[in-house]
Amino acid sequence: MAIARGGKAVYGASIGILMLHARFPRIPGDMGNALTWPFPVRYKVVRGASPDRVVRRRADGLLPDFIAAARELVDDGADGITTNCGFLSLFQPELAAAVGVPVATSSLMQIPLVARMLPPGRRVGVVTISAATLTAEHLTKAGASADTPIAGTDPAGEFTRVILGDEMDLDVERARADVVEAARRLMADHADIGAIVLECTNMVPYAADVRAETGVPVFSIETLVAWFQAGLVPRRFGQDAGGRSAPLGS
């Protein structure tokens, strides 16, 4: 006889995503578009956490709000917490200490792992929405080397202007071109780049274009959260079509 155990308010969505307070378009692939994920997720908007405040002003004064929102997600049933801005790596230690479940604040956390996969003489580079404000502290809080090469999208270009300015309309093809151009500059400036990590969670829709342009593997918040989900909810194998456990070796 199977006994179901309770304890959560909501079931079936293990990943809790802390969202910035924004209104710009979130196309499929964007972390904030629920259609991006092949598994259920739950969202919590942190009021007052504008893209500009988080990216350009180090999320000043917002740590208590992020902790409170993360705790609410956990109370409702989230088994792991992530965020929709790579710059929130600044809060990684505090959030991990505060909520009692695993926390992965930023796609930048993949840099050390990806670096270990590369052949000698190759290193990881980062494409970010704001090269001017992505600091060594953001990198080291994510476990990455402070001298990791970075390239940013054009501050006056479509992608950065719409996202950080929280505008209502996005020219998707111009945004795509902005992200691809930043990756092209990264590769041109650093001949030893063997893989790219996209800092910004809004860059995921263009990851395939970056891969095609640069020829190197591209990692993003999508790859991080898919890995995170696989640990929180491992797939169950060894069952027949009726859901019964099959004998080993069958």
Backbone bond lengths (Angstrom), bond angles and torsions (degrees), N, CA, C in turn:
res aa  C-N    CA-C-N  psi(-1)  N-CA   C-N-CA  omega(-1)  CA-C   N-CA-C  phi
1 M - - - 1.467 - - 1.525 109.35 -
2 A 1.337 117.47 129.23 1.462 122.57 179.40 1.522 109.33 -87.09
3 I 1.336 116.01 132.64 1.466 122.37 177.16 1.523 108.54 -112.21
4 A 1.320 117.08 120.57 1.460 121.45 177.16 1.534 108.58 -84.42
5 R 1.311 116.20 136.78 1.459 121.70 -179.57 1.527 110.18 -107.82
6 G 1.313 117.21 137.40 1.460 123.01 179.63 1.520 112.76 -95.83
7 G 1.325 115.34 -165.09 1.459 121.12 178.58 1.510 114.85 129.62
8 K 1.334 116.39 -11.83 1.455 120.41 179.40 1.528 110.08 -116.78
9 A 1.349 115.03 156.98 1.458 119.45 173.42 1.526 111.14 -82.25
10 V 1.340 116.10 -34.46 1.463 122.09 -177.93 1.525 108.50 -132.89
11 Y 1.331 117.58 138.27 1.462 122.54 -177.74 1.529 110.88 -116.52
12 G 1.326 115.52 157.09 1.453 120.82 171.09 1.512 115.61 93.61
13 A 1.329 118.40 -2.84 1.465 121.83 177.00 1.523 107.69 -131.65
14 S 1.304 116.84 103.64 1.460 120.64 -174.53 1.522 113.78 -87.28
15 I 1.344 116.76 -29.21 1.460 120.84 -178.78 1.520 110.12 -86.18
16 G 1.339 116.22 126.27 1.458 121.90 173.45 1.518 109.47 -107.27
17 I 1.327 117.46 127.76 1.462 122.37 -175.23 1.528 109.86 -112.91
18 L 1.332 116.05 120.98 1.454 121.97 174.43 1.523 108.68 -83.55
19 M 1.326 116.21 119.07 1.459 121.96 -174.17 1.520 111.65 -103.42
20 L 1.347 115.52 141.39 1.449 120.00 168.86 1.522 109.07 -67.79
21 H 1.329 115.39 158.42 1.466 122.17 179.74 1.526 107.52 -89.85
22 A 1.336 116.73 98.73 1.456 121.10 -173.32 1.525 110.07 -149.27
23 R 1.345 114.53 166.29 1.470 119.87 -178.88 1.519 112.66 -129.43
24 F 1.340 119.07 -0.12 1.465 120.57 -178.76 1.530 110.02 -62.56
25 P 1.335 118.14 158.73 1.472 120.20 -176.68 1.529 111.66 -63.70
26 R 1.320 115.75 138.51 1.462 121.83 176.54 1.525 107.42 -119.29
27 I 1.329 114.67 96.92 1.463 121.01 -176.31 1.527 109.85 -79.59
28 P 1.337 118.26 162.34 1.462 119.79 176.73 1.532 111.09 -53.54
29 G 1.315 115.36 134.28 1.451 122.52 -171.44 1.510 111.27 106.42
30 D 1.318 116.77 -34.11 1.463 121.15 174.80 1.525 109.00 -63.56
31 M 1.330 116.28 141.42 1.459 120.44 -177.78 1.531 112.29 -58.93
32 G 1.338 115.79 -32.28 1.453 120.07 -177.08 1.511 114.70 -84.62
33 N 1.323 117.73 3.21 1.457 121.96 173.42 1.526 107.19 -100.15
34 A 1.319 117.19 113.97 1.466 120.48 -174.40 1.523 112.90 -62.18
35 L 1.350 118.02 -20.78 1.461 120.74 178.07 1.520 111.88 -70.02
36 T 1.325 117.64 -13.36 1.466 121.47 178.44 1.523 111.66 -64.12
37 W 1.319 116.83 -31.86 1.466 120.63 -168.23 1.520 112.34 -97.67
38 P 1.341 118.07 134.85 1.460 120.84 176.53 1.525 112.47 -82.85
39 F 1.319 116.63 7.16 1.464 122.83 176.87 1.528 107.50 -138.26
40 P 1.329 117.74 157.56 1.466 119.55 -179.71 1.530 111.36 -67.79
41 V 1.321 115.71 143.49 1.460 122.41 172.34 1.522 107.72 -130.81
42 R 1.317 115.65 163.99 1.470 119.09 174.44 1.527 108.30 -123.34
43 Y 1.336 115.62 143.79 1.456 122.30 -174.98 1.528 111.26 -115.02
44 K 1.333 114.58 151.13 1.458 121.61 170.79 1.525 108.42 -143.22
45 V 1.331 116.90 117.73 1.461 121.84 179.22 1.522 109.48 -81.27
46 V 1.334 115.73 130.74 1.464 120.98 176.00 1.520 107.30 -93.98
47 R 1.314 116.61 103.23 1.457 121.86 -175.74 1.527 110.72 -62.17
48 G 1.325 115.09 136.18 1.454 120.28 -179.42 1.511 114.23 89.50
49 A 1.332 117.61 -10.62 1.465 121.33 -179.54 1.525 109.11 -88.83
50 S 1.326 116.22 75.20 1.456 120.95 -179.52 1.521 110.04 -73.13
51 P 1.341 118.04 156.46 1.463 119.65 176.23 1.525 112.70 -56.08
52 D 1.315 117.06 -42.54 1.461 120.62 179.77 1.530 111.10 -62.15
53 R 1.308 117.29 -44.35 1.469 120.76 -177.70 1.522 111.74 -65.55
54 V 1.315 116.99 -37.49 1.461 120.30 -177.97 1.526 111.40 -77.75
55 V 1.328 117.32 -44.19 1.464 121.48 -173.86 1.522 112.07 -81.57
56 R 1.317 116.40 -44.03 1.467 119.43 -173.94 1.523 113.55 -96.77
57 R 1.345 116.97 -17.68 1.472 119.13 -176.44 1.525 111.87 -125.98
58 R 1.350 115.86 25.64 1.464 122.48 170.58 1.531 112.63 57.37
59 A 1.326 117.77 29.19 1.473 121.94 179.47 1.527 111.21 53.10
60 D 1.314 115.43 38.16 1.462 121.89 -174.12 1.525 112.24 -54.02
61 G 1.325 116.68 124.37 1.457 123.13 176.48 1.512 115.37 78.75
62 L 1.340 118.18 4.02 1.466 120.37 -172.12 1.526 114.32 -99.79
63 L 1.330 118.67 -5.34 1.462 119.12 -177.38 1.527 112.47 -55.38
64 P 1.342 120.38 -47.42 1.476 119.13 179.08 1.524 112.63 -58.13
65 D 1.326 117.48 -35.41 1.467 120.89 -179.67 1.529 110.93 -68.79
66 F 1.329 116.17 -39.84 1.468 119.21 178.22 1.528 110.91 -68.38
67 I 1.309 117.64 -39.18 1.463 119.98 177.35 1.520 110.90 -63.45
68 A 1.326 116.82 -44.74 1.470 120.61 -179.96 1.527 110.84 -61.88
69 A 1.335 117.07 -43.00 1.465 120.60 -179.57 1.521 111.11 -67.23
70 A 1.336 117.39 -39.12 1.460 120.73 178.40 1.521 110.59 -64.48
71 R 1.308 116.64 -42.29 1.467 120.00 178.80 1.526 111.24 -63.73
72 E 1.312 116.84 -35.35 1.465 119.64 177.99 1.527 110.44 -66.02
73 L 1.338 117.13 -41.78 1.463 120.11 176.68 1.526 111.06 -61.01
74 V 1.325 116.57 -42.98 1.469 120.24 179.34 1.523 110.52 -65.92
75 D 1.320 117.18 -41.95 1.464 120.25 178.06 1.518 111.80 -60.03
76 D 1.346 116.48 -32.12 1.461 120.63 -179.52 1.525 112.76 -83.89
77 G 1.345 117.61 -8.82 1.456 119.01 174.16 1.510 116.64 128.47
78 A 1.337 119.25 0.61 1.464 119.74 178.93 1.527 110.29 -67.26
79 D 1.324 116.13 138.96 1.464 122.23 178.84 1.522 112.54 -99.10
80 G 1.326 117.28 -11.55 1.453 123.10 178.70 1.510 108.97 -156.41
81 I 1.335 116.56 151.57 1.462 122.01 -175.53 1.520 109.82 -122.22
82 T 1.335 115.58 137.43 1.451 121.99 170.59 1.523 108.25 -136.73
83 T 1.345 116.60 177.74 1.466 120.09 -178.74 1.514 109.44 -133.61
84 N 1.336 115.55 166.10 1.460 117.72 -178.98 1.528 112.55 -105.86
85 C 1.343 116.18 33.71 1.466 119.65 170.81 1.518 109.86 -149.72
86 G 1.329 116.18 124.75 1.450 120.23 -179.12 1.514 114.04 -62.63
87 F 1.335 117.34 -23.75 1.462 121.45 179.69 1.526 112.29 -69.73
88 L 1.319 117.43 -13.09 1.468 120.26 179.10 1.520 112.26 -78.29
89 S 1.321 117.40 7.05 1.472 119.28 168.75 1.525 110.60 -56.18
90 L 1.325 117.13 -25.02 1.468 120.74 177.20 1.519 112.00 -57.09
91 F 1.334 117.36 -27.80 1.462 122.09 -176.45 1.521 112.43 -99.13
92 Q 1.331 118.61 4.69 1.465 120.83 -175.74 1.528 112.94 -54.65
93 P 1.337 120.75 -51.96 1.468 119.02 -177.19 1.522 113.06 -62.79
94 E 1.336 116.25 -42.19 1.466 119.69 -176.65 1.523 112.35 -69.14
95 L 1.330 117.06 -41.57 1.470 119.19 178.81 1.518 111.33 -67.39
96 A 1.329 116.63 -41.90 1.461 119.45 179.40 1.517 111.46 -61.76
97 A 1.331 116.57 -33.91 1.463 120.34 -179.52 1.520 112.54 -78.53
98 A 1.334 116.74 -19.63 1.470 119.59 -168.69 1.518 115.23 -96.84
99 V 1.348 118.33 -22.17 1.468 117.53 -166.04 1.519 115.30 -111.30
100 G 1.332 119.32 -13.14 1.455 120.29 174.19 1.516 116.08 79.49
101 V 1.351 117.58 6.33 1.468 121.45 174.24 1.525 107.32 -132.97
102 P 1.330 118.17 165.57 1.465 119.09 177.86 1.527 112.11 -60.11
103 V 1.329 115.78 143.94 1.467 122.65 -178.93 1.516 108.87 -130.14
104 A 1.318 116.35 133.32 1.473 122.68 174.93 1.521 107.20 -131.82
105 T 1.328 116.21 93.45 1.461 119.92 -171.24 1.514 114.24 -74.81
106 S 1.341 118.81 -27.77 1.460 120.02 -164.69 1.520 111.86 -146.42
107 S 1.326 115.52 143.84 1.464 120.25 173.83 1.525 111.71 -61.42
108 L 1.329 117.46 -21.07 1.464 121.70 179.36 1.525 111.83 -62.44
109 M 1.318 117.85 -19.89 1.455 121.40 179.31 1.530 112.38 -64.66
110 Q 1.317 117.30 -15.23 1.464 120.63 178.47 1.526 112.92 -79.02
111 I 1.326 117.49 -15.15 1.464 120.05 -172.90 1.531 112.64 -56.26
112 P 1.348 119.79 -49.19 1.465 118.19 -178.67 1.530 113.12 -60.93
113 L 1.324 117.98 -39.93 1.461 121.22 179.68 1.524 110.67 -65.84
114 V 1.338 116.17 -47.65 1.461 119.71 -179.14 1.524 110.21 -61.91
115 A 1.334 117.07 -39.37 1.463 121.08 -179.94 1.521 111.21 -58.68
116 R 1.324 116.79 -37.43 1.462 121.00 -178.81 1.525 112.48 -71.98
117 M 1.324 116.86 -17.22 1.462 120.21 179.53 1.523 112.48 -86.34
118 L 1.310 117.72 -14.47 1.460 121.03 -172.14 1.534 111.34 -84.98
119 P 1.324 115.85 153.36 1.466 119.34 177.31 1.528 111.01 -70.57
120 P 1.308 117.72 162.08 1.468 120.65 178.82 1.529 111.37 -54.52
121 G 1.328 114.88 140.15 1.461 120.15 178.57 1.505 114.44 87.34
122 R 1.324 117.53 -0.73 1.468 121.81 177.82 1.523 110.02 -114.95
123 R 1.324 116.31 147.86 1.459 120.23 178.66 1.520 111.11 -141.03
124 V 1.320 115.75 170.71 1.460 123.13 -177.34 1.525 109.23 -89.14
125 G 1.318 115.81 140.01 1.457 122.07 171.89 1.516 110.34 -118.12
126 V 1.324 116.69 158.73 1.467 122.55 -176.69 1.520 110.35 -120.64
127 V 1.324 116.02 134.97 1.462 122.09 167.96 1.520 107.37 -105.35
128 T 1.331 116.36 125.63 1.460 121.84 -174.02 1.518 111.12 -127.86
129 I 1.300 115.81 161.29 1.458 121.35 176.58 1.515 112.09 -77.99
130 S 1.342 117.83 -16.92 1.462 120.41 -176.70 1.524 110.10 -151.56
131 A 1.330 115.61 89.87 1.461 119.61 179.32 1.521 111.34 -65.15
132 A 1.325 117.56 -27.46 1.458 121.10 -176.97 1.522 112.78 -68.65
133 T 1.345 117.07 -24.83 1.468 119.52 -175.47 1.519 113.81 -120.06
134 L 1.329 118.33 1.14 1.467 120.73 173.30 1.527 107.44 -83.50
135 T 1.316 117.16 106.17 1.456 122.49 -169.80 1.526 112.16 -100.66
136 A 1.337 114.15 171.78 1.459 120.08 174.29 1.523 111.01 -59.28
137 E 1.324 117.33 -32.61 1.465 119.84 179.51 1.523 111.31 -66.27
138 H 1.339 117.41 -40.60 1.465 119.66 176.25 1.531 110.47 -57.47
139 L 1.326 116.00 -41.13 1.458 120.59 -178.74 1.520 111.86 -69.92
140 T 1.326 116.76 -48.01 1.465 118.85 -176.16 1.517 111.70 -69.12
141 K 1.329 118.99 -32.65 1.466 120.36 176.11 1.532 110.98 -65.12
142 A 1.345 115.98 -23.43 1.472 120.75 176.62 1.519 111.87 -89.43
143 G 1.338 117.24 -0.46 1.453 121.25 -179.84 1.505 113.93 87.69
144 A 1.339 117.27 10.29 1.459 121.84 -177.45 1.520 111.09 -97.99
145 S 1.312 115.47 162.59 1.459 120.65 176.83 1.520 110.57 -68.95
146 A 1.335 115.94 139.71 1.458 121.24 -178.81 1.521 112.53 -64.88
147 D 1.331 117.53 -22.14 1.460 119.99 -178.43 1.527 112.66 -99.07
148 T 1.326 117.08 20.11 1.463 121.02 176.01 1.529 110.10 -57.88
149 P 1.326 119.25 129.26 1.466 120.66 179.61 1.530 111.38 -65.18
150 I 1.320 116.33 139.26 1.462 120.74 178.12 1.522 110.21 -133.90
151 A 1.322 115.11 154.15 1.460 122.52 171.00 1.516 106.87 -141.20
152 G 1.311 116.69 139.81 1.457 120.97 -178.16 1.515 112.32 -111.05
153 T 1.310 115.92 154.80 1.456 120.17 171.47 1.526 109.06 -67.83
154 D 1.308 115.90 156.59 1.457 122.92 -178.32 1.529 110.19 -58.64
155 P 1.335 119.00 122.73 1.473 120.27 -178.82 1.526 113.13 -57.77
156 A 1.344 116.88 -28.50 1.464 120.34 -179.98 1.521 112.39 -96.80
157 G 1.330 117.00 0.46 1.456 121.02 -177.85 1.519 112.51 -77.87
158 E 1.310 115.26 172.20 1.461 121.63 -175.87 1.521 112.06 -59.00
159 F 1.329 116.69 -47.99 1.461 119.64 -173.89 1.519 111.69 -62.14
160 T 1.328 117.85 -56.62 1.462 120.71 -176.43 1.516 111.36 -66.60
161 R 1.335 116.88 -41.67 1.467 119.56 -177.79 1.528 112.20 -61.14
162 V 1.328 116.51 -44.80 1.467 119.82 -177.30 1.523 111.18 -70.62
163 I 1.329 117.47 -43.56 1.464 119.93 -175.91 1.528 110.79 -70.35
164 L 1.319 117.46 -53.05 1.466 119.28 -176.64 1.521 112.13 -75.14
165 G 1.326 116.92 -25.20 1.458 120.40 175.25 1.512 113.20 -86.78
166 D 1.338 116.34 -4.82 1.470 122.88 178.84 1.523 111.66 52.89
167 E 1.332 114.77 51.74 1.458 120.55 -179.55 1.528 110.86 -86.03
168 M 1.328 115.06 162.12 1.460 120.46 -173.30 1.529 114.00 -85.83
169 D 1.322 117.56 -21.86 1.464 120.52 -175.51 1.520 110.52 -121.03
170 L 1.334 115.85 138.52 1.460 122.46 179.83 1.521 109.68 -128.55
171 D 1.329 116.40 123.29 1.454 121.09 171.59 1.533 106.23 -83.00
172 V 1.319 116.25 103.33 1.460 121.39 -170.33 1.526 111.47 -62.63
173 E 1.329 117.95 -40.73 1.462 119.65 -177.62 1.519 111.42 -69.28
174 R 1.318 117.79 -36.24 1.469 119.75 176.28 1.527 110.42 -68.83
175 A 1.326 116.95 -38.33 1.465 120.22 176.64 1.519 110.50 -63.66
176 R 1.319 116.33 -41.63 1.463 120.90 177.98 1.538 110.01 -59.79
177 A 1.311 116.02 -44.70 1.464 120.14 -179.63 1.526 111.08 -63.26
178 D 1.324 117.21 -37.38 1.475 120.98 178.39 1.527 111.05 -60.98
179 V 1.327 116.26 -46.90 1.464 120.39 -177.20 1.520 110.48 -67.67
180 V 1.326 117.30 -42.74 1.464 120.87 179.30 1.526 110.40 -63.98
181 E 1.324 117.75 -39.74 1.463 120.73 178.86 1.525 111.42 -64.25
182 A 1.322 117.64 -39.68 1.469 120.24 176.86 1.523 110.59 -61.52
183 A 1.324 117.08 -41.44 1.463 120.37 177.95 1.516 111.08 -65.99
184 R 1.315 116.88 -38.49 1.466 120.91 178.30 1.534 110.17 -62.61
185 R 1.323 117.54 -42.48 1.465 120.97 178.57 1.530 111.03 -65.51
186 L 1.324 116.47 -39.74 1.462 120.05 177.76 1.522 110.56 -57.80
187 M 1.313 116.61 -46.62 1.461 120.84 -178.86 1.529 111.13 -68.00
188 A 1.321 117.30 -36.95 1.461 120.51 -179.58 1.521 111.77 -68.61
189 D 1.336 116.00 -35.44 1.466 120.61 -177.32 1.524 113.17 -82.12
190 H 1.342 116.38 -20.53 1.468 120.34 -176.02 1.534 108.49 -136.15
191 A 1.302 116.04 97.09 1.459 120.82 -174.15 1.521 113.21 -68.76
192 D 1.339 116.82 -12.27 1.468 119.94 -176.42 1.523 113.57 -96.98
193 I 1.322 118.62 10.38 1.469 120.79 179.94 1.524 109.76 -69.15
194 G 1.339 115.71 125.72 1.460 121.08 178.94 1.512 113.91 -112.06
195 A 1.337 117.11 -9.25 1.462 122.11 178.08 1.523 107.79 -164.21
196 I 1.324 115.62 156.91 1.464 121.58 -179.07 1.516 109.50 -123.73
197 V 1.320 116.17 137.79 1.464 122.80 169.08 1.521 107.67 -110.99
198 L 1.313 116.63 127.23 1.464 122.43 175.98 1.518 108.26 -85.93
199 E 1.323 116.59 113.77 1.471 120.20 179.45 1.514 112.36 -64.70
200 C 1.324 115.49 -44.47 1.468 120.70 -169.64 1.530 111.20 -83.17
201 T 1.320 116.25 130.97 1.459 120.24 -178.11 1.527 112.54 -71.28
202 N 1.332 117.05 -15.44 1.460 120.93 177.49 1.520 112.35 -83.57
203 M 1.338 117.23 -3.07 1.466 121.70 179.97 1.520 113.49 -88.29
204 V 1.312 117.92 -8.74 1.470 120.58 -175.35 1.531 112.43 -55.72
205 P 1.358 120.41 -39.35 1.466 118.73 -179.28 1.529 113.78 -59.58
206 Y 1.339 117.24 -17.47 1.463 121.17 -175.62 1.534 112.45 -108.64
207 A 1.333 117.38 6.86 1.463 121.09 -176.30 1.532 111.35 -60.67
208 A 1.322 117.38 -41.54 1.462 120.05 -179.60 1.521 111.03 -64.59
209 D 1.322 117.54 -34.30 1.464 121.31 178.57 1.526 110.62 -69.69
210 V 1.333 116.48 -37.73 1.464 120.77 176.89 1.525 110.01 -64.81
211 R 1.310 116.50 -43.03 1.468 121.23 177.62 1.534 110.55 -60.18
212 A 1.341 116.54 -44.72 1.461 120.15 -178.79 1.524 111.40 -65.37
213 E 1.315 117.00 -37.13 1.459 121.56 -178.38 1.527 112.35 -73.00
214 T 1.327 116.94 -41.28 1.460 120.79 -171.07 1.523 113.68 -96.61
215 G 1.329 117.52 -27.15 1.451 120.91 -178.12 1.513 114.81 77.80
216 V 1.337 117.45 9.46 1.472 120.29 178.66 1.524 109.38 -115.30
217 P 1.343 117.85 157.83 1.460 120.17 177.22 1.533 111.27 -59.90
218 V 1.325 115.35 146.09 1.464 121.82 -178.45 1.523 108.97 -125.75
219 F 1.325 115.33 126.16 1.454 122.28 179.97 1.531 108.78 -116.00
220 S 1.322 115.13 151.21 1.463 120.06 -172.30 1.521 109.20 -152.53
221 I 1.326 115.96 -175.43 1.462 119.11 175.59 1.527 110.23 -64.83
222 E 1.335 118.13 -26.36 1.464 119.53 177.49 1.528 110.05 -64.70
223 T 1.330 117.83 -45.25 1.459 119.60 -179.14 1.524 110.74 -67.41
224 L 1.326 116.97 -35.53 1.464 119.58 179.14 1.523 111.21 -66.73
225 V 1.330 117.33 -47.38 1.464 120.55 -176.39 1.522 111.44 -70.39
226 A 1.336 117.80 -34.20 1.467 119.43 176.06 1.522 110.39 -62.81
227 W 1.331 116.73 -41.38 1.472 121.66 176.24 1.532 110.54 -64.93
228 F 1.317 116.58 -43.63 1.459 122.64 179.54 1.532 110.43 -59.66
229 Q 1.325 115.84 -47.55 1.459 121.44 178.88 1.522 111.21 -59.62
230 A 1.345 117.19 -40.05 1.462 120.74 -178.47 1.520 112.10 -63.78
231 G 1.330 116.59 -28.41 1.462 119.67 176.17 1.512 112.73 -81.00
232 L 1.337 115.97 -37.19 1.468 119.47 -179.65 1.527 112.27 -73.18
233 V 1.320 116.14 -34.63 1.478 120.96 -178.12 1.527 108.82 -133.86
234 P 1.330 118.36 76.27 1.462 120.13 -179.94 1.527 111.56 -60.32
235 R 1.320 115.34 144.39 1.468 119.21 175.16 1.516 110.04 -65.70
236 R 1.311 115.23 145.19 1.464 120.38 177.59 1.526 109.05 -100.37
237 F 1.336 117.00 126.25 1.457 122.41 -178.63 1.525 109.83 -115.01
238 G 1.327 116.30 176.29 1.449 121.21 174.69 1.508 114.58 77.14
239 Q 1.367 117.09 28.98 1.458 119.84 176.91 1.517 109.47 -118.76
240 D 1.332 115.00 149.00 1.454 117.70 176.07 1.523 109.43 -82.40
241 A 1.318 116.74 -179.31 1.458 120.86 -174.53 1.524 112.35 -62.33
242 G 1.298 116.88 -22.27 1.457 119.89 -179.83 1.512 113.53 -88.92
243 G 1.342 116.69 1.78 1.456 120.08 178.31 1.516 114.10 90.03
244 R 1.359 117.74 3.87 1.450 121.05 179.33 1.509 109.89 -87.89
245 S 1.301 116.64 144.66 1.460 120.80 178.21 1.514 109.97 -65.12
246 A 1.338 114.91 129.11 1.461 119.61 179.21 1.522 109.11 -89.26
247 P 1.311 118.24 150.05 1.471 120.68 177.15 1.526 111.17 -60.34
248 L 1.307 116.25 144.68 1.455 120.09 176.55 1.509 110.49 -57.31
249 G 1.322 115.88 135.87 1.454 120.79 178.68 1.507 114.08 86.12
250 S 1.332 116.65 -3.04 1.473 118.12 -178.77 1.518 110.75 -84.98
